[in-house]
Amino acid sequence: MSIRSEQSISTLVIVALAFLVSCTRNVKEVQFTAENAKFNLIIASDSSDFKDEIRNRIIDKYSNNGNIDVVNIDKLENIKPEDYDVILIIDTCIGCEDFNWSMKSFLDRLEDNNNVVVLMTTGYSHHEYSYGGVDAITAASRIANEEEIVTRLSEEIDRIIAGE
């Protein structure tokens, strides 16, 4: 391989990594505790303006009735699913099929995934994403979709809390 080719490949890799780092940010990890909590919810997510707003709206809706932990998505591998009644994962789909490895690993080790809700942000929101028997709600990161996405996530979370 020529030196020029190696330099081109190196440049391409650096640009791709910079792009990926710029697209994802860490979330502020916090815990919300409700007196007489009826459920425990964990939200594992990366961060963007759109995802932050969705996450904040879900927290606002459920924090009075349940305990909520918010963690970075890369912490999923350390999560004990049995500690939570509802698990909400908010991730970014890269390349139409590439999910976060931490999410894949987490879903692979679940014995029961009936309490898992996944939101995948993607450039093509009409594609149906599924992994490990968990179907994802998909959304393009557009503020216009915010209300619809919060409603769909809330319906799934409410279904799980009700034990349906």
Buried (B, 14 or more C-beta within 10 A) or exposed (E): EEEEEEEEEEEEEEEEEEEEEEBBBEBEEEEBEBEEBEBBBBBBBBBBEBBBBBBEBBBEBBBEBBBBBBBBBBBBEEBEBEEBBBBBBBBBBBEEEEBBEBBBEBBEEBEEBEBBBBBBBBEEBEEEBEBBEBBBBBBBBEEEBBEEBBEBBBEBBEBBBEEE
